Amino acid sequence: MGSQDEHTDGTGRRALLGAAMFGAGGAVLGLSGTARAAGAGSAGHGGGLKSLPVPTVIGHRGASGYRPEHTFGSYQLALDLGADIVEAGDLVPTRDGHLVCRHEPEIGGTTNVADHPEFAGRRTTKVLDGVSTTGWFTEDFTLAELKTLRAIERIPANRPHNTLYNGRWSIPTFEEVLKWQDEQTRKRGKQVWIYPETKHPTYFRGLGLGLEERVAKLLHKHGKDKRNSPVILQSFEPTSIQRLNKLVDNPLVVLLSAANTRPWDFVETGDTRTVADLITPKGLREIAGYAQGIGPTLDLVITKKADGSLDKETTLVADAHKVGLILHPYTMRNENPFLPAEYRRGTDADAYGDAFGAFKRYFATGIDGVFTDNADTGVLARADFVNG
């Protein structure tokens, strides 16, 4: 997934990082915080979301702490490391209408397209959700053309070790992911869950490449559009989730960026509300009318001081639970730059800080799960939390 407010990488592009969250089904929703914590870490009875451990560990774009994101190498490793759900993937369309998994439609930072002279002329500047963005865009390529490219590490400054795997994997399609999910479920003898996101749906609808209908068609084709299907759908645009709510019965999650931001569909339609309005009791009640969960940035759960250290716990967890919504915030990463200031160790940009300490602090708020680039760290942190 990608948040609307995260970090800028070394090239100065907005590196839209992030994650999301998902909703839970009936029985879990009514439990008090104490009862939920008592059952943490154990799979519930019945199908659907209730079958997942709590707090849930979601592999953010796979295991992107260790492999280039949104590749089968990253997805596979997330499962091997114990992720309960794999965020496969951020969905963007090709020119010929196929859905592929890329963090953003701009692929200059996540593929080797710049090394392909035959595509040099495709480099262009577009306004994407109000931001002038230069590069190569999936909607200007056919699927066959995209399949000639290979994935590369998106933040090499922080993850130089991941560049070892540059060029190893191609760009997956959403249909390939759905087939992979079934293969992995059979091989592992355990249901594999995925958590796709519709990326920039208003932008793509304006290009005649509506995402929601394409997602719904593929889910229906593969029998994965039901309430208990192991596919949770997420978006930063509430109207995309409302549209999906009419097309499929899957669990749905509204992603929430910084409090002072506005979802882009709101900007386009003149809706003046900000994320701060959406996380009021009234806003959360409205979301609960069409979604099962929210995916807030971690800063909406515990605010930060000017120096980047944690400040105050908000009422978001309690307020969301009160109206039956689950929270899966984003994104936990092990490296220093991505951790609250008090959990950083040393000065190296790619050195690990005290990620376990940060996980413990966030789990203690009562969140239902978390997106993490390091699923193995998350699984160990959950064991500490549940057994501690």
C-alpha positions as a LaTeX table, in Angstrom:
\begin{tabular}{lrrr}
\hline
Residue & $x$ (\AA) & $y$ (\AA) & $z$ (\AA) \\
\hline
Met1 & 0.00 & 0.00 & 0.00 \\
Gly2 & 1.12 & 3.53 & $-0.12$ \\
Ser3 & 0.44 & 6.31 & 2.26 \\
Gln4 & $-0.17$ & 9.79 & 1.02 \\
Asp5 & 2.21 & 11.43 & 3.46 \\
Glu6 & 5.29 & 9.34 & 3.97 \\
His7 & 8.92 & 9.75 & 3.14 \\
Thr8 & 10.84 & 11.25 & 0.27 \\
Asp9 & 13.63 & 9.08 & $-1.04$ \\
Gly10 & 17.05 & 10.12 & $-2.28$ \\
Thr11 & 15.80 & 11.15 & $-5.72$ \\
Gly12 & 13.39 & 13.64 & $-4.21$ \\
Arg13 & 10.35 & 11.78 & $-5.49$ \\
Arg14 & 7.54 & 11.32 & $-3.04$ \\
Ala15 & 8.07 & 7.75 & $-1.96$ \\
Leu16 & 4.50 & 6.91 & $-1.12$ \\
Leu17 & 5.02 & 4.27 & 1.50 \\
Gly18 & 2.47 & 2.93 & 3.81 \\
Ala19 & 0.12 & 0.24 & 4.68 \\
Ala20 & $-3.38$ & $-0.39$ & 5.57 \\
Met21 & $-5.59$ & $-2.33$ & 7.77 \\
Phe22 & $-8.42$ & $-4.61$ & 7.67 \\
Gly23 & $-11.75$ & $-5.29$ & 9.19 \\
Ala24 & $-12.82$ & $-8.23$ & 11.25 \\
Gly25 & $-15.96$ & $-10.23$ & 11.23 \\
Gly26 & $-18.84$ & $-10.41$ & 13.63 \\
Ala27 & $-17.80$ & $-12.23$ & 16.77 \\
Val28 & $-14.50$ & $-10.48$ & 17.24 \\
Leu29 & $-16.02$ & $-7.05$ & 16.89 \\
Gly30 & $-18.12$ & $-7.20$ & 20.00 \\
Leu31 & $-15.35$ & $-8.24$ & 22.38 \\
Ser32 & $-14.01$ & $-5.86$ & 24.97 \\
Gly33 & $-10.35$ & $-4.88$ & 24.85 \\
Thr34 & $-9.62$ & $-7.25$ & 27.73 \\
Ala35 & $-11.37$ & $-10.19$ & 26.10 \\
Arg36 & $-9.69$ & $-9.47$ & 22.77 \\
Ala37 & $-6.26$ & $-9.33$ & 24.38 \\
Ala38 & $-6.93$ & $-12.58$ & 26.22 \\
Gly39 & $-7.61$ & $-14.25$ & 22.90 \\
Ala40 & $-4.70$ & $-12.60$ & 21.14 \\
Gly41 & $-2.46$ & $-14.80$ & 19.08 \\
Ser42 & $-4.97$ & $-17.62$ & 18.81 \\
Ala43 & $-7.01$ & $-18.27$ & 15.73 \\
Gly44 & $-10.73$ & $-17.89$ & 16.27 \\
His45 & $-13.44$ & $-20.29$ & 15.16 \\
Gly46 & $-15.31$ & $-19.99$ & 11.93 \\
Gly47 & $-14.15$ & $-18.60$ & 8.60 \\
Gly48 & $-13.21$ & $-15.18$ & 7.41 \\
Leu49 & $-11.45$ & $-12.54$ & 9.41 \\
Lys50 & $-12.31$ & $-14.25$ & 12.69 \\
Ser51 & $-9.89$ & $-17.04$ & 11.78 \\
Leu52 & $-6.87$ & $-14.71$ & 11.86 \\
Pro53 & $-4.53$ & $-14.30$ & 14.86 \\
Val54 & $-4.75$ & $-11.01$ & 16.76 \\
Pro55 & $-2.73$ & $-8.85$ & 16.53 \\
Thr56 & $-2.40$ & $-9.76$ & 12.88 \\
Val57 & 0.98 & $-9.48$ & 11.15 \\
Ile58 & 0.58 & $-8.15$ & 7.61 \\
Gly59 & 3.52 & $-8.44$ & 5.22 \\
His60 & 3.72 & $-4.95$ & 3.73 \\
Arg61 & 4.18 & $-5.39$ & $-0.03$ \\
Gly62 & 5.47 & $-8.83$ & 0.93 \\
Ala63 & 8.73 & $-8.93$ & 2.86 \\
Ser64 & 9.96 & $-5.63$ & 1.50 \\
Gly65 & 12.56 & $-5.27$ & 4.24 \\
Tyr66 & 14.44 & $-8.10$ & 2.53 \\
Arg67 & 13.41 & $-8.26$ & $-1.14$ \\
Pro68 & 12.27 & $-5.74$ & $-3.78$ \\
Glu69 & 8.61 & $-5.03$ & $-3.01$ \\
His70 & 5.65 & $-6.42$ & $-4.94$ \\
Thr71 & 7.51 & $-9.38$ & $-6.40$ \\
Phe72 & 6.79 & $-13.06$ & $-5.93$ \\
Gly73 & 10.14 & $-13.23$ & $-4.17$ \\
Ser74 & 8.89 & $-10.70$ & $-1.62$ \\
Tyr75 & 5.43 & $-12.27$ & $-1.27$ \\
Gln76 & 6.82 & $-15.77$ & $-0.88$ \\
Leu77 & 9.33 & $-14.72$ & 1.77 \\
Ala78 & 6.60 & $-12.95$ & 3.77 \\
Leu79 & 4.77 & $-16.27$ & 4.07 \\
Asp80 & 7.99 & $-18.09$ & 4.96 \\
Leu81 & 8.62 & $-15.54$ & 7.73 \\
Gly82 & 5.18 & $-16.09$ & 9.24 \\
Ala83 & 3.03 & $-13.23$ & 7.93 \\
Asp84 & $-0.70$ & $-13.87$ & 8.46 \\
Ile85 & $-1.58$ & $-11.78$ & 5.40 \\
Val86 & 0.49 & $-10.66$ & 2.42 \\
Glu87 & $-0.22$ & $-7.26$ & 0.93 \\
Ala88 & $-0.26$ & $-8.47$ & $-2.66$ \\
Gly89 & $-0.55$ & $-5.98$ & $-4.15$ \\
Asp90 & $-0.98$ & $-2.30$ & $-4.89$ \\
Leu91 & $-3.09$ & $-2.50$ & $-8.02$ \\
Val92 & $-2.52$ & $-0.26$ & $-11.06$ \\
Pro93 & $-3.69$ & $-0.83$ & $-14.66$ \\
Thr94 & $-1.84$ & $-1.34$ & $-17.92$ \\
Arg95 & $-2.83$ & 0.43 & $-21.12$ \\
Asp96 & $-4.69$ & $-2.68$ & $-22.22$ \\
Gly97 & $-6.64$ & $-2.92$ & $-18.97$ \\
His98 & $-4.77$ & $-5.57$ & $-16.96$ \\
Leu99 & $-4.15$ & $-5.07$ & $-13.25$ \\
Val100 & $-0.54$ & $-5.32$ & $-12.11$ \\
Cys101 & 1.15 & $-5.02$ & $-8.71$ \\
Arg102 & 3.29 & $-1.90$ & $-8.35$ \\
His103 & 3.55 & 0.53 & $-5.46$ \\
Glu104 & 2.74 & 3.41 & $-7.81$ \\
Pro105 & 1.84 & 3.78 & $-11.48$ \\
Glu106 & 5.22 & 5.52 & $-11.88$ \\
Ile107 & 7.70 & 2.65 & $-12.29$ \\
Gly108 & 11.02 & 4.43 & $-12.75$ \\
Gly109 & 11.89 & 3.81 & $-9.13$ \\
Thr110 & 10.75 & 0.18 & $-8.90$ \\
Thr111 & 11.79 & $-1.34$ & $-12.25$ \\
Asn112 & 14.70 & $-1.25$ & $-14.68$ \\
Val113 & 12.63 & 0.60 & $-17.30$ \\
Ala114 & 15.32 & 3.32 & $-17.50$ \\
Asp115 & 17.72 & 0.67 & $-18.86$ \\
His116 & 15.41 & $-0.08$ & $-21.80$ \\
Pro117 & 16.22 & 2.32 & $-24.66$ \\
Glu118 & 13.10 & 1.21 & $-26.53$ \\
Phe119 & 11.00 & 2.85 & $-23.79$ \\
Ala120 & 13.00 & 6.10 & $-23.45$ \\
Gly121 & 10.28 & 7.97 & $-25.33$ \\
Arg122 & 7.64 & 6.93 & $-22.80$ \\
Arg123 & 9.21 & 9.04 & $-20.06$ \\
Thr124 & 6.83 & 11.89 & $-19.32$ \\
Thr125 & 5.46 & 14.22 & $-16.66$ \\
Lys126 & 1.92 & 13.83 & $-15.36$ \\
Val127 & $-0.12$ & 15.35 & $-12.55$ \\
Leu128 & $-0.96$ & 12.48 & $-10.23$ \\
Asp129 & $-3.40$ & 13.43 & $-7.46$ \\
Gly130 & $-2.26$ & 17.03 & $-7.68$ \\
Val131 & 1.47 & 16.24 & $-7.71$ \\
Ser132 & 3.62 & 16.74 & $-10.81$ \\
Thr133 & 5.38 & 13.40 & $-11.31$ \\
Thr134 & 8.00 & 12.55 & $-13.93$ \\
Gly135 & 8.81 & 9.04 & $-15.04$ \\
Trp136 & 7.28 & 6.03 & $-16.74$ \\
Phe137 & 3.66 & 5.06 & $-16.01$ \\
Thr138 & 2.00 & 1.64 & $-16.17$ \\
Glu139 & $-0.98$ & 3.02 & $-18.10$ \\
Asp140 & 1.36 & 3.84 & $-21.00$ \\
Phe141 & 2.51 & 0.21 & $-21.38$ \\
Thr142 & 0.78 & $-2.96$ & $-22.49$ \\
Leu143 & 1.06 & $-5.96$ & $-20.18$ \\
Ala144 & 3.39 & $-7.65$ & $-22.69$ \\
Glu145 & 5.70 & $-4.63$ & $-22.57$ \\
Leu146 & 5.68 & $-4.49$ & $-18.76$ \\
Lys147 & 6.57 & $-8.17$ & $-18.63$ \\
Thr148 & 9.89 & $-7.36$ & $-20.35$ \\
Leu149 & 10.88 & $-5.29$ & $-17.29$ \\
Arg150 & 12.34 & $-6.45$ & $-13.98$ \\
Ala151 & 11.77 & $-5.18$ & $-10.45$ \\
Ile152 & 14.41 & $-3.28$ & $-8.47$ \\
Glu153 & 14.72 & $-2.06$ & $-4.87$ \\
Arg154 & 12.80 & 1.19 & $-4.29$ \\
Ile155 & 14.82 & 2.61 & $-1.36$ \\
Pro156 & 18.41 & 1.44 & $-1.98$ \\
Ala157 & 19.85 & 4.09 & 0.37 \\
Asn158 & 18.13 & 2.38 & 3.31 \\
Arg159 & 18.25 & $-1.16$ & 1.95 \\
Pro160 & 21.44 & $-1.64$ & $-0.06$ \\
His161 & 21.29 & $-5.38$ & 0.68 \\
Asn162 & 18.04 & $-5.64$ & $-1.31$ \\
Thr163 & 19.77 & $-4.45$ & $-4.48$ \\
Leu164 & 21.37 & $-7.92$ & $-4.65$ \\
Tyr165 & 18.00 & $-9.09$ & $-5.99$ \\
Asn166 & 17.53 & $-6.35$ & $-8.60$ \\
Gly167 & 16.43 & $-7.84$ & $-11.89$ \\
Arg168 & 15.46 & $-11.24$ & $-10.50$ \\
Trp169 & 11.66 & $-10.91$ & $-10.64$ \\
Ser170 & 9.12 & $-9.54$ & $-13.09$ \\
Ile171 & 6.01 & $-7.48$ & $-12.32$ \\
Pro172 & 3.17 & $-9.74$ & $-11.13$ \\
Thr173 & $-0.37$ & $-9.39$ & $-12.40$ \\
Phe174 & $-3.26$ & $-9.52$ & $-9.96$ \\
Glu175 & $-4.54$ & $-12.66$ & $-11.67$ \\
Glu176 & $-1.15$ & $-14.34$ & $-11.16$ \\
Val177 & $-1.37$ & $-13.37$ & $-7.48$ \\
Leu178 & $-4.80$ & $-14.99$ & $-7.13$ \\
Lys179 & $-3.47$ & $-18.22$ & $-8.66$ \\
Trp180 & $-0.33$ & $-18.05$ & $-6.48$ \\
Gln181 & $-2.55$ & $-17.64$ & $-3.42$ \\
Asp182 & $-4.33$ & $-20.91$ & $-4.23$ \\
Glu183 & $-1.05$ & $-22.75$ & $-4.93$ \\
Gln184 & 0.48 & $-21.55$ & $-1.65$ \\
Thr185 & $-2.64$ & $-22.45$ & 0.30 \\
Arg186 & $-2.45$ & $-25.99$ & $-1.08$ \\
Lys187 & 1.30 & $-26.34$ & $-0.52$ \\
Arg188 & 1.27 & $-24.98$ & 3.01 \\
Gly189 & $-1.95$ & $-26.65$ & 4.14 \\
Lys190 & $-3.05$ & $-23.31$ & 5.54 \\
Gln191 & $-5.20$ & $-20.54$ & 4.09 \\
Val192 & $-3.06$ & $-17.76$ & 2.58 \\
Trp193 & $-4.58$ & $-14.28$ & 2.82 \\
Ile194 & $-3.94$ & $-11.27$ & 0.59 \\
Tyr195 & $-4.69$ & $-7.56$ & 1.03 \\
Pro196 & $-4.81$ & $-5.70$ & $-2.33$ \\
Glu197 & $-5.20$ & $-1.92$ & $-2.61$ \\
Thr198 & $-6.82$ & 0.16 & $-5.34$ \\
Lys199 & $-4.26$ & 2.86 & $-6.16$ \\
His200 & $-5.33$ & 6.33 & $-7.31$ \\
Pro201 & $-8.81$ & 5.11 & $-8.36$ \\
Thr202 & $-10.15$ & 8.58 & $-9.25$ \\
Tyr203 & $-7.14$ & 9.26 & $-11.47$ \\
Phe204 & $-7.51$ & 5.95 & $-13.31$ \\
Arg205 & $-11.29$ & 6.26 & $-13.66$ \\
Gly206 & $-10.64$ & 9.56 & $-15.42$ \\
Leu207 & $-8.45$ & 7.68 & $-17.92$ \\
Gly208 & $-11.21$ & 5.14 & $-18.60$ \\
Leu209 & $-9.37$ & 2.48 & $-16.57$ \\
Gly210 & $-11.72$ & 2.04 & $-13.59$ \\
Leu211 & $-10.10$ & $-0.23$ & $-11.01$ \\
Glu212 & $-13.01$ & $-1.44$ & $-8.93$ \\
Glu213 & $-14.89$ & $-3.23$ & $-11.72$ \\
Arg214 & $-11.69$ & $-4.95$ & $-12.83$ \\
Val215 & $-10.92$ & $-6.08$ & $-9.27$ \\
Ala216 & $-14.47$ & $-7.35$ & $-8.77$ \\
Lys217 & $-14.45$ & $-9.24$ & $-12.09$ \\
Leu218 & $-11.23$ & $-11.11$ & $-11.21$ \\
Leu219 & $-12.37$ & $-11.89$ & $-7.67$ \\
His220 & $-15.66$ & $-13.24$ & $-9.01$ \\
Lys221 & $-13.89$ & $-15.31$ & $-11.65$ \\
His222 & $-11.74$ & $-16.95$ & $-8.96$ \\
Gly223 & $-14.59$ & $-17.33$ & $-6.45$ \\
Lys224 & $-13.02$ & $-14.86$ & $-4.01$ \\
Asp225 & $-15.67$ & $-12.15$ & $-3.76$ \\
Lys226 & $-17.48$ & $-13.44$ & $-0.66$ \\
Arg227 & $-17.71$ & $-12.18$ & 2.90 \\
Asn228 & $-15.44$ & $-14.97$ & 4.16 \\
Ser229 & $-13.05$ & $-14.89$ & 1.18 \\
Pro230 & $-9.37$ & $-14.54$ & 2.21 \\
Val231 & $-9.01$ & $-11.24$ & 0.33 \\
Ile232 & $-9.27$ & $-7.88$ & 2.12 \\
Leu233 & $-9.58$ & $-4.80$ & $-0.10$ \\
Gln234 & $-8.23$ & $-1.38$ & 0.86 \\
Ser235 & $-8.03$ & 2.15 & $-0.54$ \\
Phe236 & $-7.13$ & 5.69 & 0.50 \\
Glu237 & $-10.24$ & 6.88 & $-1.34$ \\
Pro238 & $-13.45$ & 6.26 & 0.62 \\
Thr239 & $-15.55$ & 6.38 & $-2.56$ \\
Ser240 & $-13.48$ & 3.51 & $-4.00$ \\
Ile241 & $-14.37$ & 1.40 & $-0.97$ \\
Gln242 & $-18.03$ & 2.45 & $-1.30$ \\
Arg243 & $-17.94$ & 1.40 & $-4.94$ \\
Leu244 & $-16.37$ & $-1.96$ & $-4.04$ \\
Asn245 & $-19.01$ & $-2.43$ & $-1.34$ \\
Lys246 & $-21.63$ & $-2.52$ & $-4.10$ \\
Leu247 & $-19.63$ & $-4.93$ & $-6.26$ \\
Val248 & $-18.23$ & $-7.55$ & $-3.84$ \\
Asp249 & $-18.83$ & $-8.89$ & $-0.32$ \\
Asn250 & $-15.15$ & $-8.93$ & 0.73 \\
Pro251 & $-13.95$ & $-7.26$ & 3.92 \\
Leu252 & $-13.16$ & $-3.61$ & 3.14 \\
Val253 & $-10.76$ & $-1.13$ & 4.73 \\
Val254 & $-10.44$ & 2.65 & 4.42 \\
Leu255 & $-6.84$ & 3.84 & 4.58 \\
Leu256 & $-6.18$ & 7.07 & 6.45 \\
Ser257 & $-3.19$ & 9.32 & 5.93 \\
Ala258 & $-2.09$ & 12.30 & 8.06 \\
Ala259 & $-4.88$ & 14.10 & 9.98 \\
Asn260 & $-4.54$ & 17.33 & 8.00 \\
Thr261 & $-4.77$ & 15.66 & 4.57 \\
Arg262 & $-7.80$ & 15.12 & 2.34 \\
Pro263 & $-8.48$ & 11.95 & 0.35 \\
Trp264 & $-8.00$ & 12.76 & $-3.32$ \\
Asp265 & $-11.55$ & 11.77 & $-4.24$ \\
Phe266 & $-12.72$ & 14.41 & $-1.73$ \\
Val267 & $-10.50$ & 17.02 & $-3.40$ \\
Glu268 & $-11.94$ & 16.13 & $-6.82$ \\
Thr269 & $-15.56$ & 16.30 & $-5.65$ \\
Gly270 & $-15.20$ & 19.37 & $-3.44$ \\
Asp271 & $-15.76$ & 17.46 & $-0.18$ \\
Thr272 & $-13.95$ & 19.68 & 2.32 \\
Arg273 & $-13.51$ & 17.04 & 5.02 \\
Thr274 & $-10.04$ & 16.00 & 6.12 \\
Val275 & $-8.81$ & 12.75 & 7.66 \\
Ala276 & $-9.29$ & 14.49 & 11.03 \\
Asp277 & $-13.03$ & 14.65 & 10.25 \\
Leu278 & $-13.12$ & 10.97 & 9.23 \\
Ile279 & $-11.66$ & 9.82 & 12.57 \\
Thr280 & $-14.23$ & 11.61 & 14.72 \\
Pro281 & $-16.93$ & 9.34 & 16.22 \\
Lys282 & $-19.33$ & 10.61 & 13.52 \\
Gly283 & $-16.84$ & 9.98 & 10.71 \\
Leu284 & $-16.03$ & 6.50 & 12.00 \\
Arg285 & $-19.74$ & 5.64 & 12.24 \\
Glu286 & $-20.12$ & 6.61 & 8.60 \\
Ile287 & $-17.15$ & 4.44 & 7.56 \\
Ala288 & $-18.61$ & 1.52 & 9.55 \\
Gly289 & $-21.66$ & 1.74 & 7.28 \\
Tyr290 & $-19.69$ & 0.42 & 4.30 \\
Ala291 & $-16.36$ & $-0.95$ & 5.61 \\
Gln292 & $-15.09$ & $-3.35$ & 8.27 \\
Gly293 & $-11.87$ & $-1.59$ & 9.15 \\
Ile294 & $-9.57$ & 1.37 & 8.89 \\
Gly295 & $-5.87$ & 1.51 & 8.05 \\
Pro296 & $-4.53$ & 4.60 & 9.78 \\
Thr297 & $-0.98$ & 5.81 & 9.68 \\
Leu298 & 0.65 & 4.97 & 13.03 \\
Asp299 & 0.78 & 8.68 & 13.88 \\
Leu300 & $-3.03$ & 8.69 & 14.16 \\
Val301 & $-2.72$ & 6.06 & 16.94 \\
Ile302 & 0.10 & 7.74 & 18.86 \\
Thr303 & 1.01 & 11.28 & 17.88 \\
Lys304 & 4.62 & 12.41 & 17.55 \\
Lys305 & 6.49 & 15.38 & 19.00 \\
Ala306 & 8.50 & 17.74 & 16.82 \\
Asp307 & 11.65 & 15.68 & 17.47 \\
Gly308 & 10.03 & 12.52 & 16.08 \\
Ser309 & 9.54 & 10.81 & 19.42 \\
Leu310 & 6.16 & 9.44 & 20.51 \\
Asp311 & 3.80 & 11.81 & 22.26 \\
Lys312 & 0.17 & 11.07 & 23.17 \\
Glu313 & $-2.00$ & 8.05 & 22.52 \\
Thr314 & $-5.19$ & 9.13 & 20.79 \\
Thr315 & $-8.71$ & 7.77 & 21.30 \\
Leu316 & $-8.78$ & 6.34 & 17.75 \\
Val317 & $-8.49$ & 2.67 & 18.76 \\
Ala318 & $-11.30$ & 2.92 & 21.32 \\
Asp319 & $-13.47$ & 5.08 & 19.06 \\
Ala320 & $-13.08$ & 2.71 & 16.08 \\
His321 & $-13.74$ & $-0.40$ & 18.18 \\
Lys322 & $-16.86$ & 1.25 & 19.58 \\
Val323 & $-18.43$ & 1.29 & 16.11 \\
Gly324 & $-17.16$ & $-2.20$ & 15.19 \\
Leu325 & $-14.18$ & $-1.24$ & 13.06 \\
Ile326 & $-10.82$ & $-2.98$ & 13.22 \\
Leu327 & $-7.55$ & $-1.09$ & 12.98 \\
His328 & $-4.47$ & $-2.23$ & 11.09 \\
Pro329 & $-2.10$ & 0.73 & 11.06 \\
Tyr330 & 0.94 & 1.19 & 8.83 \\
Thr331 & 3.94 & 0.81 & 8.65 \\
Met332 & 6.42 & $-0.80$ & 11.02 \\
Arg333 & 9.98 & $-0.98$ & 9.66 \\
Asn334 & 13.14 & $-2.03$ & 11.47 \\
Glu335 & 15.47 & 0.67 & 10.14 \\
Asn336 & 16.27 & 3.78 & 12.18 \\
Pro337 & 14.77 & 6.44 & 9.88 \\
Phe338 & 11.34 & 4.81 & 10.05 \\
Leu339 & 11.19 & 4.35 & 13.84 \\
Pro340 & 10.06 & 6.85 & 16.49 \\
Ala341 & 13.13 & 8.80 & 17.67 \\
Glu342 & 13.44 & 7.07 & 21.04 \\
Tyr343 & 13.70 & 3.66 & 19.37 \\
Arg344 & 16.55 & 4.60 & 17.00 \\
Arg345 & 19.98 & 3.17 & 17.73 \\
Gly346 & 23.23 & 4.57 & 16.32 \\
Thr347 & 23.36 & 6.84 & 13.32 \\
Asp348 & 23.49 & 4.58 & 10.25 \\
Ala349 & 20.57 & 5.13 & 7.90 \\
Asp350 & 20.18 & 1.41 & 7.25 \\
Ala351 & 20.94 & 0.18 & 10.79 \\
Tyr352 & 18.17 & $-1.46$ & 12.79 \\
Gly353 & 16.81 & 0.33 & 15.84 \\
Asp354 & 14.79 & $-1.12$ & 18.72 \\
Ala355 & 11.95 & $-2.36$ & 16.54 \\
Phe356 & 10.76 & $-4.76$ & 19.25 \\
Gly357 & 10.30 & $-1.86$ & 21.64 \\
Ala358 & 8.28 & 0.05 & 19.07 \\
Phe359 & 6.09 & $-2.97$ & 18.22 \\
Lys360 & 5.38 & $-3.48$ & 21.94 \\
Arg361 & 4.33 & 0.15 & 22.36 \\
Tyr362 & 1.97 & 0.06 & 19.39 \\
Phe363 & 0.50 & $-3.36$ & 20.23 \\
Ala364 & $-0.27$ & $-2.06$ & 23.73 \\
Thr365 & $-2.71$ & 0.46 & 22.24 \\
Gly366 & $-5.09$ & $-2.38$ & 21.32 \\
Ile367 & $-4.63$ & $-2.26$ & 17.56 \\
Asp368 & $-5.84$ & $-5.39$ & 15.75 \\
Gly369 & $-2.72$ & $-5.83$ & 13.67 \\
Val370 & $-0.04$ & $-3.93$ & 11.80 \\
Phe371 & 1.60 & $-3.65$ & 8.42 \\
Thr372 & 5.31 & $-4.36$ & 8.57 \\
Asp373 & 8.16 & $-4.69$ & 6.08 \\
Asn374 & 9.73 & $-7.24$ & 8.45 \\
Ala375 & 7.19 & $-9.98$ & 9.12 \\
Asp376 & 9.60 & $-12.10$ & 11.14 \\
Thr377 & 10.21 & $-9.23$ & 13.57 \\
Gly378 & 6.46 & $-8.69$ & 13.82 \\
Val379 & 5.78 & $-12.36$ & 14.57 \\
Leu380 & 8.39 & $-12.41$ & 17.35 \\
Ala381 & 7.09 & $-9.11$ & 18.74 \\
Arg382 & 3.57 & $-10.51$ & 18.81 \\
Ala383 & 4.74 & $-13.60$ & 20.71 \\
Asp384 & 6.44 & $-11.34$ & 23.26 \\
Phe385 & 3.26 & $-9.25$ & 23.59 \\
Val386 & 0.81 & $-12.14$ & 23.84 \\
Asn387 & 2.95 & $-14.19$ & 26.22 \\
Gly388 & 4.28 & $-11.26$ & 28.22 \\
\hline
\end{tabular}
